[in-house]
Amino acid sequence: MQTSDEILNNPDLEFLKEDYWRKVEYLKDHFTRLWNRFNYFLTLEAALFGATILSSEKYHWWVPIFGAVVCVLWYIFGAQDRYLVELYRKEIEQALDQLGSKLSLENYYFVGQTENIEDQKDKMGRLKIDWRIYQWRWSFLSTTKLPALFPLIVLLMWAIIFLVLINKR
């Protein structure tokens, strides 16, 4: 039987720990890139909304078309980012499973875990995080899904603005 020092100094375990930390770091860096892109697109959309108000009547309806095209691009980036968030979380989960089996971890919550894992029902419930008006989570509308959902809402706004402007002509 191995001692705890032998287990902790095992080269395989060192690899697994390094792999886990690299994956966590990569997810963290991806969140930075995701929100930077989100902010760029949001700023561009806000400027286009301002241009809709300030543009002359002759070119008034072109701005919503351009805004809608930007929204489609924004959605594509947001959906791809959301896919990568899910992929990186699954990779972290897999790395933790391998690491956990070496360390005999039980009831361990990995970094960024926000929902129960299939074979670990009610794990999140045991953390006893209170739901309040100022803190709650709805998985359908989580913050990591907003970069893909928000552009669709803005696209709907552009469609409504376009229809209003066309009917004014």
C-alpha positions as CSV (number, residue, x, y, z in Angstrom):
1,M,0.0,0.0,0.0
2,Q,1.3,3.5,-0.9
3,T,1.8,6.2,1.6
4,S,0.1,9.6,1.1
5,D,3.6,11.1,0.2
6,E,4.0,8.4,-2.5
7,I,0.6,9.1,-3.9
8,L,1.1,12.9,-3.9
9,N,4.5,12.7,-5.5
10,N,3.5,10.3,-8.2
11,P,4.4,11.6,-11.7
12,D,1.1,10.5,-13.1
13,L,-0.7,12.6,-10.4
14,E,1.6,15.6,-11.2
15,F,0.5,15.3,-14.9
16,L,-3.1,15.1,-14.0
17,K,-2.9,18.1,-11.6
18,E,-1.1,20.2,-14.2
19,D,-3.7,19.1,-16.9
20,Y,-6.5,20.1,-14.6
21,W,-5.0,23.5,-13.8
22,R,-4.3,24.2,-17.5
23,K,-7.9,23.4,-18.4
24,V,-9.2,25.7,-15.6
25,E,-6.9,28.4,-16.8
26,Y,-8.0,28.0,-20.4
27,L,-11.7,28.2,-19.5
28,K,-10.9,31.4,-17.4
29,D,-9.1,32.9,-20.3
30,H,-11.9,32.0,-22.7
31,F,-14.4,33.8,-20.4
32,T,-12.2,36.9,-20.8
33,R,-12.3,36.6,-24.5
34,L,-16.0,35.8,-24.6
35,W,-17.0,38.9,-22.6
36,N,-14.5,41.2,-24.5
37,R,-16.2,40.1,-27.7
38,F,-19.6,40.6,-26.2
39,N,-18.7,44.1,-25.1
40,Y,-17.4,45.0,-28.6
41,F,-20.6,43.9,-30.2
42,L,-22.7,45.6,-27.6
43,T,-20.9,48.9,-28.1
44,L,-21.3,48.6,-31.9
45,E,-25.0,47.8,-31.5
46,A,-25.5,50.8,-29.2
47,A,-23.7,53.1,-31.8
48,L,-26.0,51.7,-34.5
49,F,-29.0,52.3,-32.4
50,G,-27.9,55.9,-32.0
51,A,-27.3,56.1,-35.7
52,T,-30.8,55.0,-36.3
53,I,-32.1,58.0,-34.3
54,L,-29.7,60.5,-35.8
55,S,-29.6,59.4,-39.5
56,S,-31.4,61.3,-42.2
57,E,-34.8,59.9,-43.4
58,K,-33.2,59.0,-46.7
59,Y,-30.9,56.4,-45.1
60,H,-32.9,55.7,-42.0
61,W,-33.9,52.1,-42.8
62,W,-30.4,51.0,-43.9
63,V,-29.1,51.2,-40.3
64,P,-31.5,48.5,-39.0
65,I,-30.4,46.2,-41.8
66,F,-26.7,46.7,-40.9
67,G,-27.6,46.3,-37.2
68,A,-29.3,43.0,-38.0
69,V,-26.3,41.7,-40.0
70,V,-24.0,42.6,-37.1
71,C,-26.5,40.8,-34.8
72,V,-26.2,37.6,-36.9
73,L,-22.4,37.8,-36.7
74,W,-22.7,38.5,-32.9
75,Y,-24.9,35.5,-32.5
76,I,-22.5,33.2,-34.4
77,F,-19.6,34.3,-32.2
78,G,-21.8,33.9,-29.1
79,A,-23.0,30.5,-30.0
80,Q,-19.5,29.3,-30.8
81,D,-18.3,30.8,-27.5
82,R,-21.1,29.0,-25.6
83,Y,-20.1,25.7,-27.2
84,L,-16.5,26.2,-26.2
85,V,-17.5,27.0,-22.6
86,E,-19.5,23.8,-22.5
87,L,-16.5,21.8,-24.0
88,Y,-14.0,23.3,-21.6
89,R,-16.2,22.6,-18.6
90,K,-16.6,18.9,-19.8
91,E,-12.8,18.7,-20.2
92,I,-12.4,20.0,-16.6
93,E,-15.0,17.5,-15.4
94,Q,-13.1,14.7,-17.1
95,A,-9.8,15.8,-15.8
96,L,-11.2,16.0,-12.3
97,D,-12.7,12.5,-12.6
98,Q,-9.2,11.1,-13.4
99,L,-7.6,13.2,-10.6
100,G,-10.3,12.3,-8.2
101,S,-9.9,8.6,-8.7
102,K,-6.2,8.9,-7.9
103,L,-6.9,10.9,-4.8
104,S,-10.1,9.0,-3.7
105,L,-12.1,12.3,-3.7
106,E,-15.8,12.1,-2.8
107,N,-18.3,14.9,-3.0
108,Y,-15.8,17.3,-4.6
109,Y,-17.1,20.3,-6.5
110,F,-15.0,21.3,-9.4
111,V,-14.3,24.9,-10.3
112,G,-17.2,26.5,-12.1
113,Q,-19.6,23.6,-11.4
114,T,-23.1,25.2,-11.4
115,E,-25.3,22.2,-12.0
116,N,-25.6,18.6,-10.9
117,I,-23.6,16.0,-12.8
118,E,-25.5,13.0,-14.1
119,D,-24.3,10.4,-11.5
120,Q,-24.1,12.9,-8.6
121,K,-27.7,13.9,-8.1
122,D,-28.4,16.8,-5.7
123,K,-24.8,17.6,-5.2
124,M,-25.4,21.3,-5.7
125,G,-28.3,21.2,-3.2
126,R,-25.9,20.1,-0.5
127,L,-24.0,23.4,-0.8
128,K,-27.2,25.1,0.5
129,I,-26.9,28.3,-1.5
130,D,-29.9,30.4,-0.7
131,W,-32.0,31.7,-3.6
132,R,-32.9,35.4,-3.1
133,I,-34.1,38.3,-5.2
134,Y,-30.4,39.3,-5.5
135,Q,-28.9,35.8,-6.2
136,W,-30.5,33.1,-8.2
137,R,-29.7,30.9,-11.2
138,W,-31.9,29.8,-14.0
139,S,-30.0,27.5,-16.3
140,F,-31.9,28.5,-19.4
141,L,-30.8,32.1,-18.9
142,S,-27.4,31.7,-17.4
143,T,-24.7,34.3,-17.9
144,T,-22.7,32.0,-20.1
145,K,-25.7,31.6,-22.4
146,L,-26.3,35.4,-22.7
147,P,-23.6,35.9,-25.4
148,A,-25.7,33.7,-27.7
149,L,-29.2,34.7,-26.5
150,F,-28.8,38.5,-26.3
151,P,-28.0,39.0,-30.0
152,L,-31.2,37.2,-30.9
153,I,-33.2,39.7,-28.7
154,V,-31.4,42.6,-30.3
155,L,-32.0,41.1,-33.7
156,L,-35.7,41.1,-32.9
157,M,-35.5,44.7,-31.9
158,W,-33.9,45.6,-35.2
159,A,-36.6,43.8,-37.1
160,I,-39.3,45.8,-35.2
161,I,-37.4,49.1,-35.9
162,F,-37.1,48.1,-39.6
163,L,-40.8,47.4,-39.9
164,V,-41.7,50.6,-38.1
165,L,-39.4,52.6,-40.4
166,I,-40.7,50.9,-43.6
167,N,-44.3,51.5,-42.6
168,K,-43.5,55.3,-42.1
169,R,-42.3,55.7,-45.7
